[in-house]
Amino acid sequence: MKTNWDEVKIFIKPGPTDMRKQINGLTILIHEEMQYDPFTGNLFVFCSKNRRRLKIIYWDRNGFCMWLKRLEENKFPWPKDAEECREITETQLDMLLDGINFFNAHKNIYFSAVS
């Protein structure tokens, strides 16, 4: 996979996805539920109900590619609520694949004045 990370966005679909779906079914989810164009070359990440499998699909010049990772032990951290599709960074994707739960990381707090 040759990817120019400066141009690629990574989107996850919160909540479980039926892992029986293959490329055609997942591209329908991308287009209809997530409201994105699956032909952009962006990466779209889906997780199984038991959180042991991830599928990533993307358009590569002349066809779709699908990547699957199945854990033999443990589970992937994954947001449970079905909020809008969320964009993550390359670093966050690496953390996700390593099992680091950045979804519940401390949020930045910004203050405008001192009281």
N, C-alpha and C positions, 0 to 999 in steps of 0.2 A: 504494500500500500504506500504510494507516494502521495503525501499530503502537504500542501502549503498551509501551515497552521495559521498564517497571518490572514488568510482568506476564508478559512473554514470555521463555521460555528457548530457547536455541539448542543443538541437539545435532548432532554430526557422527558419521558412521559411518566409523570407520577402515578402511583398506584400500580396494581398488577396488570399484566398483559398476557393473553392466552398465547403460550409459546408454541402451540400447534400452528399458529400463523406463520407463513413463510413470506417471501418478499412481496408477493401481490397483496396479501392481506395487510401487511404492515404498511405498505405504501398507501393503501386506502385509509388507514388510521392517521398517517401523517397528513394526508390531504384533507380529510373530512373532519377528524376530531381535533387535530393539533393546528389546523389551518396553515400549513406550510407547503411549499412546493418541494416534492421529494427529488426533483431533478437538479437541485442547486449544488450538489456536492457536499452539503452539510451532513454531519453525522447525527443519526437519530438513535437513541438508546432506549431499550425496553427491558423490563425485568419481569420474571415469572412470579406467580403468586407465593411460592415458597421461598423466593429470593435467593435461589441457588443458581439461576441461569440468567445471563444477560445476552441480548442480541443487539448488535449495532448494524444498521444498514446505511448505505450511502450510494450515490450515483458516481460512477467512475468512467468518464468519457463516453463509453458506448454500452454500458450496462450497469445493473445494480450489483453491489457486493454485500454479502452478509457475513458478519463475524459473530461467533457464538463462544461464550465462555461459561463452562459449567463447573461449579465448585463441588468438590467431593466432601468437604467439611465446611462448617460455618455458613454464613449468609452475607449477601451484599447489603450494605446500608442503603435504604431506599425510602423516599418520602411516601407516606401512606395516603395522604389526602389527594384527591383528584383535582387540584387547583390547575391553573393554566400551565401549559407546557413551560418548562424552565430551561433557560440557557445556562450552561456551565462552561468553565474554561478547560483548557488542555490539562492544566495542573490538577483541577478537580476531577477530571476523568481518570487520571493516574491514581489519585487518592481513592476514588471509588473502586477501581480495579484492585487496589491494595487492601480494601476493606476499611478504609478510614471514613468515619461518618462526619463529613463536613456539613451535612444538612442541619445538624444541631450545634454547629460551632457558635461561639460567642459573636454577637452582632456588634458592628461598630456603632458607637454612640457619638453624636455630634452635638456640641453645645454652642449656642450663639451668644450667651452672656453669662457672667458670673453673678450669682446672687448673694 
